[in-house]
Amino acid sequence: MTKHITCPCNPNKSYSACCQHYHKGINVPETAEQLMRSRYSAYVLKLTDYINSTWHKSTRPNIATLDNNQPIQWIKLVINKAWNSQNTNEAFVDFDAFYEANGKLERMHEVSRFVFSEQKWFYIDGKIS
C-alpha cells in the first residue's frame, strides 16, 4: 500500500524504498544523514515513537511529543552538507526544512549533531538559525 507513496525526505524515492524500513525497525540508518532524513520523515508522518527512539538518552526529553493541533505542514527537506567530525563517533548534518504555518511558507535552518553509540546513530542536539 505504501509502495507508491513518495518519501517525505526525498521526492525522488518511494517511502517503501527509503525511510519505511527504518521506521519499521527492519534496518537502522548507516549514516547520520540517513538518520536525519528518517527523523524528518518521522516528523512529517507524526511517528513519535521513532523520534524518541533515535534521540540519544543523554539529551532526550522525558517525553517528546508532537503537537497534532499545531498548524504546520512540512513541505520539503534540503540537506546542505553532512560530515563526520575528527571523532568518528560524531557527525553533523546541515539542513533546511521548509514548512507552511498559518498560510505562510517558512524555513528552519539547523545544524544537527549525531553520535554513534550502541552500534547505531542517535540525534544529540542541533543549532537552529
Buried (B, 14 or more C-beta within 10 A) or exposed (E): EEEEEEBBBBEEEBBBEBBBBBBEEEEBBEBBBBBBBBBBBBBBBEBBEBBBEBBBEEEBEEEEEBEEEEEBEBBBBEBEEBEBEEEEEBBBBBBEBBBEEEEEEEEEBBBBBBBBEEEEBBBBBBEEE
